[in-house]
Amino acid sequence: MKKKAIVVGAGLAGMSAAIRLAGDGYDVKILEKNSNVGGKLNKREGKGFSFDTGPSILTMPWVLEQLFSSVHRRVEDYITIERVEPQWRTFFEDGTKIDVTSDLPDMLEEMKKVSGDTSAKLTELIHYAENMYELCMKSFYKYSLADLKDLKQHHTLKELMAMDPLNTVADGTKKRLNNKYLEQMFNFFVMYVGSNPYHAPAILNQLIYVQLGLGIHYVKGGMYNIAEGMKKLLNELRVDIQLNTPVDHLVIEGKEVTGIRTADGTLHEADIVVSNLEAIPAYRNLVPRKEGKKEAKKLNKKFVPSVSGLVLLLGVDREFTDLKHHNFFFSENPEKEFHDIFEKGIPSDDPTVYIGISARSDETQAPKGKDNLFVLTHVPPLKEGEQGKYDWSEYRELVIDKLERNGMKGLRESIEFEYRFTPEDLEELYGPNGGSIYGVASDKKKNGGFKIPAKSELYNNLYFVGGSTHPGGGVPMVTLSGQLTADLIKEHETQKQPS
């Protein structure tokens, strides 16, 4: 008889884990409180405009290829992945504009706008980042790592030192670039995982190679098609997906989770439970014992939530022709910006603003002659009791002012359609700690860049996937977390078998 696995939440990590568990022979059921799959990867439409409401950039498509091939499928039969060039257009407050591209001769020319000896700088930076990435392919992207002890099992001392453990992301770029424009631009790559470049370990500079070396991508028809492709595959694997089914609590006997009780009182029995709800909220809200809240409190000290965000979906009556598919309007003082968000815990008065316009690569996303603007500004995660503390309407005005000041004149009056997501909305919809977007922040001092262990330390058969667990936040990372946690489950279950 097949063993039963229940996955709480149909985000990308939960669906990824479900695909792998089904492939490993489990009878799998997904319980999702919302009316659709995908978690923070969602979509919204109105007045002819279509928006991805969550992730808008895809890196490391090999993670999706690996997932589909693990159950003998080809990802290209489910979704169409296209490369985006230029990758980013970046705008600075003084009028400087730099395009980021994986075409290295073009990238060198772009860098010459602000720096002299670009060739040596870029060569050294990419070499440094590529070495980091190759080291991570041996461990970070291959196994579910909980701590330094786990990491040491896969590396020599020489390799561990090559990870630049004494430095932060910002230390690594300063040493190789020593240019305020280029440092700010490349430091911002670490925001793919929602972390502070002045605190995050230097190993995350590998993201420079991930982008420049491997490229960034878009999914034809909208990023939400990743979720649609996974759902189609889950249906083929006969995974039972139950939408509009909020989980009330875990059913626990001793050290075992024996099942799930849903809000309507239904009991779902399980041999294995995988939570796509982040570990801290899961302990806080789903464990009906005092030890759950105690564990949440303990973890919260070490594993702080990543940034949250104010998201504006703007359908506008014109094309802002100076903008590309991905655009960043940088703050004037990045150190102050990150200090405000991560240290003071307040929204910065001069934030970096990201604008994604998928219509640049996909004409189905907006009416002809118009733009669909996905506007994201990172803000601090909410602390307990802070819901409603900030006036997000006022902050919206600050964001629009900045964009109009930096060349998007007439933005306000061009808006035909608008929808907004606040940190409170993100917390309510998807349950992340403080409304965080990327799970747990990588912090060199607090957690060494490690995440919450994928296997529960309280219960034998409870596991976690998603941005709060290894390897972290972002589409490829959370998708990979589902696969690595499935590997861990397989390993633990094999160890239980009598020899």
C-alpha positions as CSV (number, residue, x, y, z in Angstrom):
1,M,0.0,0.0,0.0
2,K,1.3,3.4,-0.9
3,K,2.4,5.8,1.8
4,K,0.4,9.0,2.1
5,A,2.0,12.5,1.8
6,I,0.2,15.7,2.4
7,V,1.6,19.1,1.2
8,V,0.2,22.2,2.9
9,G,0.2,24.9,0.3
10,A,0.4,24.9,-3.5
11,G,3.2,27.5,-4.0
12,L,6.0,26.5,-6.4
13,A,7.9,24.8,-3.6
14,G,4.9,22.7,-2.5
15,M,4.1,21.7,-6.1
16,S,7.7,20.8,-6.7
17,A,7.8,18.6,-3.6
18,A,4.5,17.0,-4.6
19,I,5.8,16.2,-8.1
20,R,8.9,14.6,-6.7
21,L,7.0,12.7,-3.9
22,A,4.5,11.4,-6.5
23,G,7.5,10.3,-8.6
24,D,8.9,8.5,-5.6
25,G,5.7,6.5,-5.2
26,Y,3.7,8.4,-2.6
27,D,0.0,9.0,-2.7
28,V,0.1,12.8,-2.6
29,K,-2.5,15.3,-1.6
30,I,-2.1,19.1,-1.7
31,L,-4.3,21.3,0.5
32,E,-4.3,24.9,-0.6
33,K,-6.3,27.7,1.2
34,N,-6.6,29.9,-1.9
35,S,-8.7,29.4,-5.0
36,N,-5.7,28.8,-7.3
37,V,-2.2,27.2,-7.3
38,G,1.1,29.1,-7.5
39,G,1.3,30.9,-4.2
40,K,3.0,34.3,-4.6
41,L,3.4,33.5,-8.3
42,N,0.0,34.7,-9.3
43,K,-1.7,36.8,-12.0
44,R,-4.3,39.5,-12.2
45,E,-6.1,41.0,-15.2
46,G,-8.2,44.1,-16.0
47,K,-9.1,46.4,-18.8
48,G,-7.0,44.4,-21.3
49,F,-3.9,44.4,-19.1
50,S,-2.4,41.2,-17.7
51,F,0.1,41.1,-14.8
52,D,2.2,38.6,-13.0
53,T,1.7,39.6,-9.4
54,G,4.8,37.9,-8.0
55,P,8.1,36.8,-9.5
56,S,8.7,38.4,-12.9
57,I,12.3,37.2,-13.6
58,L,13.3,33.6,-14.1
59,T,16.9,32.6,-13.6
60,M,18.5,29.1,-13.6
61,P,15.8,27.4,-15.8
62,W,17.8,24.2,-15.3
63,V,16.0,23.8,-12.0
64,L,12.7,23.4,-13.8
65,E,14.2,21.1,-16.4
66,Q,15.6,18.9,-13.6
67,L,12.2,18.8,-11.9
68,F,10.3,17.8,-15.0
69,S,12.9,15.3,-16.1
70,S,12.8,13.6,-12.6
71,V,9.3,12.3,-13.6
72,H,10.3,11.6,-17.2
73,R,8.8,14.8,-18.8
74,R,10.3,17.6,-20.8
75,V,9.7,21.1,-19.5
76,E,9.4,22.5,-23.0
77,D,6.3,20.4,-23.5
78,Y,4.6,22.4,-20.7
79,I,6.1,25.9,-20.8
80,T,8.0,28.1,-23.3
81,I,11.1,29.7,-21.8
82,E,12.6,32.7,-23.6
83,R,15.8,34.6,-22.8
84,V,15.5,38.4,-22.1
85,E,18.1,40.9,-23.5
86,P,19.1,43.5,-22.3
87,Q,18.5,42.0,-18.9
88,W,18.0,45.2,-16.9
89,R,17.9,48.9,-17.7
90,T,19.1,50.8,-14.6
91,F,18.5,54.5,-13.8
92,F,20.4,56.6,-11.3
93,E,19.2,59.8,-9.7
94,D,21.9,61.9,-11.4
95,G,20.6,60.8,-14.9
96,T,23.2,58.0,-15.5
97,K,21.7,55.0,-17.3
98,I,23.3,51.6,-17.6
99,D,22.0,48.5,-19.4
100,V,22.9,45.1,-17.9
101,T,23.5,42.5,-20.6
102,S,25.1,39.0,-20.8
103,D,26.7,40.2,-24.1
104,L,30.1,40.9,-22.5
105,P,31.5,43.4,-25.2
106,D,28.2,45.4,-24.8
107,M,28.5,45.1,-21.0
108,L,32.0,46.5,-21.1
109,E,30.8,49.5,-23.2
110,E,28.0,50.1,-20.7
111,M,30.4,50.1,-17.8
112,K,32.6,52.6,-19.6
113,K,29.9,55.2,-19.0
114,V,31.0,55.3,-15.3
115,S,34.4,53.6,-15.2
116,G,37.8,53.5,-16.9
117,D,39.4,50.0,-16.8
118,T,36.3,48.0,-17.3
119,S,37.7,44.9,-19.0
120,A,39.9,43.8,-16.0
121,K,37.2,44.6,-13.5
122,L,34.4,42.7,-15.3
123,T,36.7,39.7,-16.0
124,E,37.7,39.5,-12.3
125,L,34.2,39.9,-11.1
126,I,32.7,37.2,-13.3
127,H,35.6,34.8,-12.6
128,Y,35.0,35.4,-8.8
129,A,31.2,34.9,-9.2
130,E,31.6,31.8,-11.4
131,N,33.9,30.1,-9.0
132,M,31.3,30.7,-6.2
133,Y,28.6,29.2,-8.4
134,E,30.6,26.1,-9.4
135,L,31.4,25.5,-5.7
136,C,27.6,25.8,-4.9
137,M,26.8,23.2,-7.6
138,K,28.8,20.7,-5.6
139,S,26.7,21.3,-2.4
140,F,24.3,24.2,-2.1
141,Y,22.2,23.3,-5.2
142,K,22.6,19.5,-4.7
143,Y,21.7,18.8,-1.0
144,S,19.4,20.2,1.7
145,L,22.0,21.9,3.9
146,A,21.1,22.9,7.5
147,D,24.3,24.3,8.8
148,L,28.1,24.7,8.4
149,K,28.6,21.1,9.5
150,D,26.5,19.9,6.5
151,L,28.5,22.2,4.2
152,K,31.8,20.9,5.4
153,Q,30.8,17.3,4.3
154,H,31.0,18.4,0.7
155,H,34.1,20.7,0.6
156,T,37.8,20.8,1.4
157,L,39.0,23.7,3.6
158,K,40.5,25.3,0.4
159,E,37.0,25.3,-1.2
160,L,35.4,26.7,1.9
161,M,37.9,29.6,2.0
162,A,37.2,30.2,-1.7
163,M,33.7,31.0,-0.7
164,D,35.0,34.2,0.8
165,P,33.5,33.5,4.2
166,L,35.0,36.6,6.0
167,N,33.3,39.1,3.6
168,T,29.9,40.3,2.7
169,V,28.4,40.7,-0.8
170,A,29.2,44.5,-0.7
171,D,32.8,43.7,0.4
172,G,33.3,41.4,-2.6
173,T,32.0,43.9,-5.2
174,K,33.9,46.9,-3.6
175,K,37.2,45.0,-3.8
176,R,36.7,44.2,-7.5
177,L,34.9,47.3,-8.8
178,N,35.6,50.3,-6.5
179,N,32.9,52.3,-8.4
180,K,29.8,53.5,-6.7
181,Y,27.5,53.0,-9.7
182,L,28.7,49.5,-10.5
183,E,28.8,48.4,-6.9
184,Q,25.2,49.6,-6.3
185,M,24.1,47.8,-9.5
186,F,25.8,44.5,-8.8
187,N,25.0,44.6,-5.1
188,F,21.3,44.7,-6.0
189,F,21.5,41.2,-7.5
190,V,21.3,39.9,-3.9
191,M,17.7,41.2,-3.7
192,Y,16.8,38.2,-5.8
193,V,16.8,36.6,-2.3
194,G,15.6,39.6,-0.4
195,S,18.8,40.3,1.6
196,N,21.0,43.2,2.6
197,P,24.3,43.3,0.5
198,Y,26.0,44.9,3.5
199,H,25.1,41.9,5.7
200,A,24.7,38.9,3.3
201,P,27.6,36.5,2.9
202,A,29.9,37.0,-0.1
203,I,29.0,33.6,-1.5
204,L,25.8,35.2,-2.8
205,N,27.9,37.1,-5.3
206,Q,27.5,34.0,-7.4
207,L,24.2,35.6,-8.5
208,I,26.3,37.9,-10.7
209,Y,27.4,34.8,-12.7
210,V,23.9,33.3,-12.5
211,Q,22.6,36.4,-14.3
212,L,25.5,37.3,-16.6
213,G,26.6,33.8,-17.3
214,L,23.4,31.8,-17.4
215,G,21.0,34.6,-18.4
216,I,17.6,35.8,-17.3
217,H,14.4,34.4,-18.8
218,Y,10.7,35.0,-19.2
219,V,7.9,32.5,-19.7
220,K,5.8,33.1,-22.8
221,G,2.2,34.1,-21.9
222,G,3.3,35.2,-18.4
223,M,5.3,33.8,-15.5
224,Y,2.1,32.3,-14.1
225,N,2.4,29.6,-16.8
226,I,5.1,28.0,-14.6
227,A,2.4,27.3,-12.1
228,E,0.0,26.2,-14.8
229,G,2.6,23.8,-16.3
230,M,3.3,22.3,-12.9
231,K,-0.4,21.9,-12.2
232,K,-0.8,20.0,-15.5
233,L,2.0,17.7,-14.6
234,L,0.5,17.1,-11.1
235,N,-2.8,16.2,-12.7
236,E,-1.0,13.7,-14.9
237,L,0.7,12.2,-11.8
238,R,-2.8,11.9,-10.2
239,V,-1.9,14.2,-7.3
240,D,-5.1,15.3,-5.5
241,I,-5.1,19.1,-5.4
242,Q,-7.8,20.5,-3.1
243,L,-8.2,24.3,-3.5
244,N,-10.2,26.5,-1.1
245,T,-9.1,24.2,1.7
246,P,-7.5,26.0,4.6
247,V,-5.6,23.9,7.1
248,D,-6.6,24.4,10.7
249,H,-3.9,22.4,12.5
250,L,-1.5,19.5,12.4
251,V,-2.7,16.3,14.2
252,I,0.1,15.2,16.4
253,E,0.7,12.1,18.5
254,G,3.9,12.1,20.5
255,K,6.7,13.0,18.0
256,E,4.7,12.1,14.9
257,V,2.4,14.2,12.8
258,T,-0.3,11.8,11.9
259,G,-2.4,14.1,9.7
260,I,-4.0,17.4,9.0
261,R,-7.3,18.8,10.2
262,T,-8.8,21.3,7.8
263,A,-10.9,24.3,8.8
264,D,-14.2,22.4,7.9
265,G,-13.2,19.7,10.4
266,T,-12.1,17.0,7.9
267,L,-9.2,14.8,9.0
268,H,-6.6,13.9,6.3
269,E,-4.3,11.2,7.5
270,A,-0.6,11.2,6.4
271,D,2.7,9.4,6.8
272,I,4.6,12.5,5.7
273,V,3.6,16.2,6.0
274,V,5.4,18.9,4.0
275,S,4.6,22.5,4.8
276,N,4.9,25.1,2.1
277,L,3.7,27.6,4.7
278,E,7.0,29.0,6.1
279,A,8.4,27.2,9.1
280,I,7.9,30.0,11.6
281,P,4.2,30.8,10.8
282,A,3.6,27.0,10.6
283,Y,4.9,26.4,14.1
284,R,3.1,29.5,15.3
285,N,-0.3,28.8,13.7
286,L,-0.6,25.1,12.9
287,V,0.9,23.3,15.9
288,P,-1.8,23.0,18.6
289,R,0.8,22.7,21.4
290,K,2.8,25.3,23.4
291,E,6.0,23.9,22.0
292,G,5.0,25.2,18.5
293,K,5.0,28.8,19.6
294,K,8.1,28.3,21.6
295,E,9.9,26.9,18.5
296,A,8.6,29.8,16.4
297,K,10.0,32.3,18.9
298,K,13.4,30.6,19.0
299,L,13.7,30.4,15.2
300,N,12.6,34.1,14.8
301,K,15.7,35.3,16.6
302,K,18.1,33.7,14.2
303,F,16.1,33.6,11.0
304,V,14.7,37.0,10.3
305,P,12.2,37.5,7.5
306,S,13.4,39.0,4.2
307,V,12.0,42.2,2.9
308,S,8.3,42.6,2.1
309,G,7.1,44.9,-0.7
310,L,4.6,47.4,-1.9
311,V,3.4,46.2,-5.3
312,L,1.5,48.5,-7.7
313,L,0.0,47.0,-10.9
314,L,-0.5,49.9,-13.3
315,G,-2.1,49.7,-16.7
316,V,-1.2,52.9,-18.5
317,D,-2.5,54.5,-21.7
318,R,0.9,54.9,-23.3
319,E,4.3,53.2,-23.8
320,F,7.2,54.6,-21.8
321,T,9.6,53.9,-24.6
322,D,12.8,54.5,-22.6
323,L,12.0,51.5,-20.4
324,K,12.9,47.9,-21.2
325,H,11.3,44.6,-19.9
326,H,13.1,45.0,-16.5
327,N,14.0,48.4,-15.1
328,F,15.6,49.6,-11.8
329,F,15.4,53.1,-10.5
330,F,18.1,53.2,-7.9
331,S,18.2,55.2,-4.6
332,E,20.8,58.0,-4.3
333,N,22.3,56.5,-1.1
334,P,22.1,52.7,-1.1
335,E,23.7,52.3,2.4
336,K,21.0,54.5,3.9
337,E,18.3,52.7,2.0
338,F,19.4,49.3,3.3
339,H,20.0,50.7,6.8
340,D,16.4,52.1,6.8
341,I,14.9,48.8,5.7
342,F,17.0,46.2,7.6
343,E,18.3,48.1,10.6
344,K,15.7,50.7,11.4
345,G,12.8,48.6,10.1
346,I,11.2,51.6,8.3
347,P,10.3,52.1,4.6
348,S,13.1,54.2,3.0
349,D,12.3,57.8,2.0
350,D,14.3,57.2,-1.2
351,P,13.8,53.5,-2.2
352,T,15.0,51.6,-5.3
353,V,12.0,50.9,-7.5
354,Y,11.7,48.0,-9.9
355,I,9.4,48.1,-12.9
356,G,8.7,45.0,-15.0
357,I,6.9,45.5,-18.3
358,S,6.2,42.0,-19.7
359,A,4.5,43.6,-22.7
360,R,8.0,44.4,-24.0
361,S,8.6,40.7,-24.6
362,D,5.0,39.5,-25.0
363,E,2.4,41.6,-26.8
364,T,-0.5,39.6,-25.3
365,Q,0.1,41.3,-21.9
366,A,-1.2,44.8,-22.7
367,P,-3.4,46.5,-25.4
368,K,-1.4,47.9,-28.4
369,G,0.3,51.2,-27.6
370,K,-0.1,50.7,-23.8
371,D,2.1,49.4,-21.0
372,N,1.5,47.0,-18.1
373,L,3.7,48.2,-15.3
374,F,4.5,45.9,-12.4
375,V,6.0,48.3,-9.8
376,L,7.8,46.8,-6.8
377,T,9.3,48.7,-3.9
378,H,10.9,46.8,-1.1
379,V,9.9,47.7,2.4
380,P,10.6,46.1,5.8
381,P,8.6,43.0,6.9
382,L,5.9,43.7,9.4
383,K,6.6,43.0,13.1
384,E,3.9,41.6,15.2
385,G,1.2,44.2,15.8
386,E,2.4,46.5,13.0
387,Q,-0.4,45.7,10.6
388,G,-1.9,49.0,9.6
389,K,1.0,51.0,10.9
390,Y,2.0,52.6,7.6
391,D,0.0,54.7,5.2
392,W,0.7,52.8,1.9
393,S,-1.4,55.3,-0.1
394,E,1.0,58.0,1.0
395,Y,4.0,55.8,0.2
396,R,2.5,55.1,-3.3
397,E,2.7,58.9,-3.9
398,L,6.4,58.9,-2.9
399,V,7.1,56.1,-5.4
400,I,5.2,57.8,-8.3
401,D,7.0,61.1,-7.5
402,K,10.3,59.3,-7.8
403,L,9.4,57.7,-11.1
404,E,8.2,61.0,-12.6
405,R,11.3,62.7,-11.4
406,N,13.4,60.1,-13.1
407,G,11.9,60.4,-16.6
408,M,8.4,58.9,-16.4
409,K,6.7,62.2,-16.8
410,G,2.9,62.0,-17.0
411,L,2.8,58.7,-15.2
412,R,0.0,59.7,-12.8
413,E,-2.5,60.8,-15.4
414,S,-1.7,57.9,-17.7
415,I,-3.0,55.3,-15.2
416,E,-6.2,53.4,-16.5
417,F,-6.0,50.4,-14.3
418,E,-4.5,50.0,-10.8
419,Y,-4.3,47.3,-8.2
420,R,-2.2,47.2,-5.1
421,F,-0.6,44.6,-2.8
422,T,0.7,45.7,0.6
423,P,2.7,43.7,3.2
424,E,-0.5,43.1,5.1
425,D,-2.1,41.7,1.9
426,L,0.9,39.4,1.3
427,E,0.8,38.1,4.9
428,E,-3.0,37.5,4.7
429,L,-2.9,35.8,1.3
430,Y,0.1,33.6,1.6
431,G,1.0,33.5,5.3
432,P,4.7,34.4,5.2
433,N,6.4,35.7,8.3
434,G,5.8,39.5,8.4
435,G,4.6,39.5,4.7
436,S,8.1,38.6,3.6
437,I,8.5,38.0,-0.2
438,Y,11.7,35.8,-0.1
439,G,11.4,33.9,3.1
440,V,14.4,34.2,5.4
441,A,17.1,36.9,4.9
442,S,20.7,35.7,4.5
443,D,22.6,37.4,7.3
444,K,26.4,36.6,7.8
445,K,26.3,37.3,11.5
446,K,22.8,35.9,12.5
447,N,22.6,32.7,10.4
448,G,25.7,32.6,8.3
449,G,23.5,32.6,5.2
450,F,21.9,29.3,6.2
451,K,18.1,28.8,6.3
452,I,15.7,26.9,8.7
453,P,16.4,23.2,8.5
454,A,14.0,21.4,6.1
455,K,13.3,18.7,8.6
456,S,11.4,19.7,11.7
457,E,13.4,19.4,14.9
458,L,10.2,18.8,16.8
459,Y,8.5,16.1,14.8
460,N,9.9,13.1,13.0
461,N,7.8,13.3,9.8
462,L,7.3,17.0,9.3
463,Y,9.2,18.8,6.6
464,F,9.4,22.4,5.2
465,V,9.9,23.8,1.7
466,G,9.9,27.4,0.4
467,G,11.9,30.6,0.9
468,S,12.5,30.0,4.7
469,T,14.3,26.7,4.0
470,H,17.4,25.9,2.0
471,P,18.3,27.2,-0.6
472,G,16.1,30.3,-0.1
473,G,13.7,32.6,-2.0
474,G,13.0,33.2,-5.7
475,V,11.5,31.0,-8.3
476,P,14.5,28.6,-8.9
477,M,15.4,28.4,-5.2
478,V,12.0,27.6,-3.9
479,T,11.4,25.1,-6.7
480,L,14.8,23.5,-5.9
481,S,13.8,23.4,-2.2
482,G,10.9,21.1,-3.0
483,Q,13.3,18.8,-4.8
484,L,16.0,18.8,-2.2
485,T,13.5,18.2,0.6
486,A,12.0,15.3,-1.3
487,D,15.6,13.9,-1.5
488,L,15.9,14.3,2.2
489,I,12.6,12.5,2.9
490,K,13.8,9.7,0.6
491,E,17.1,9.5,2.5
492,H,15.4,9.4,5.9
493,E,12.8,6.9,4.9
494,T,15.5,4.6,3.4
495,Q,17.4,4.8,6.7
496,K,14.2,3.5,8.5
497,Q,14.1,0.4,6.4
498,P,15.4,-2.8,8.1
499,S,18.7,-3.8,6.6
